[in-house]
Amino acid sequence: MSSHLVRCATHGSDTAAFVCSHLVETLRDGVARGVFWSRDEDGCINAYCSRCADAIDDNGGELTSDIETKFDIQLICEACFTKIAHSNGLREFN
């Protein structure tokens, strides 16, 4: 497992996390939007909110490129994701 590093203006060099744009809003405003996440084979977090999870469910559980485009995936650092996770009541993950 090799993590991809990003340079964050707040946290410096850290592991990459790919999140939907709604979770980036949580980073900015602290409003919980639900969080569903996993680590990929490179050790990076991939996460989306409840609204995006509903879009997948409404599509029979299939993540299509159209739905993925609507997620507007953003690249952030893992420390920023930790702040999002805490805003959503998630305290421990790995």
C-alpha positions in Angstrom: 0.0 0.0 0.0 1.5 3.3 -1.1 -0.2 6.5 -0.1 -0.4 9.5 -2.4 0.6 12.7 -0.7 -0.9 16.1 -1.3 0.2 19.5 0.0 -2.5 21.2 2.1 -2.3 24.9 2.9 -3.5 24.1 6.5 -1.8 20.8 7.3 1.2 20.6 5.0 2.1 17.3 3.3 -0.5 14.5 4.1 -2.2 11.5 2.5 -4.7 12.3 -0.2 -8.5 12.0 0.3 -11.1 12.2 -2.4 -14.4 13.5 -1.3 -17.7 14.8 -2.8 -18.2 18.6 -3.0 -20.9 18.3 -0.3 -18.3 17.1 2.2 -16.1 20.0 1.3 -19.0 22.2 2.3 -19.0 20.4 5.7 -15.3 21.3 6.0 -16.2 25.0 5.5 -19.4 25.2 7.5 -19.3 22.3 10.0 -22.7 21.0 9.0 -23.1 17.3 9.2 -24.1 15.7 5.9 -23.4 12.1 6.7 -20.2 10.4 5.6 -19.5 7.1 3.8 -15.9 6.3 3.3 -13.4 3.6 2.5 -9.7 3.4 1.7 -8.6 2.4 -1.7 -5.6 0.2 -2.6 -3.3 3.1 -2.4 -4.3 4.0 1.1 -6.3 7.1 0.1 -9.7 7.9 1.6 -12.7 8.0 -0.8 -15.8 9.5 0.7 -19.2 10.9 -0.1 -22.2 12.3 1.8 -25.7 10.9 2.5 -27.1 12.8 -0.5 -24.6 11.1 -2.8 -25.3 7.8 -1.1 -29.0 8.3 -1.9 -28.2 9.0 -5.5 -26.4 5.6 -5.7 -29.2 3.8 -4.0 -31.8 5.4 -6.4 -29.7 4.0 -9.2 -30.0 0.4 -7.9 -26.7 0.7 -6.0 -24.6 1.3 -9.1 -22.1 4.1 -9.2 -22.1 5.4 -12.8 -19.9 8.0 -14.4 -23.0 10.4 -14.5 -23.5 10.1 -10.8 -19.8 10.4 -10.1 -19.7 13.6 -12.1 -22.5 15.0 -9.9 -20.4 14.2 -6.8 -17.8 16.8 -8.1 -15.0 14.9 -6.4 -12.5 17.2 -4.7 -8.9 16.4 -3.5 -8.2 17.3 0.1 -5.8 16.0 2.7 -6.6 13.3 5.3 -6.4 15.7 8.1 -9.1 17.8 6.5 -11.1 14.6 6.0 -10.7 13.9 9.8 -12.3 17.3 10.5 -15.2 16.4 8.2 -15.5 13.0 9.9 -15.6 14.6 13.4 -18.3 17.0 12.2 -20.4 14.0 11.3 -19.8 12.2 14.7 -17.2 9.8 13.4 -14.3 9.7 15.9 -12.2 6.7 14.8 -11.4 5.4 11.4 -8.6 3.5 9.7 
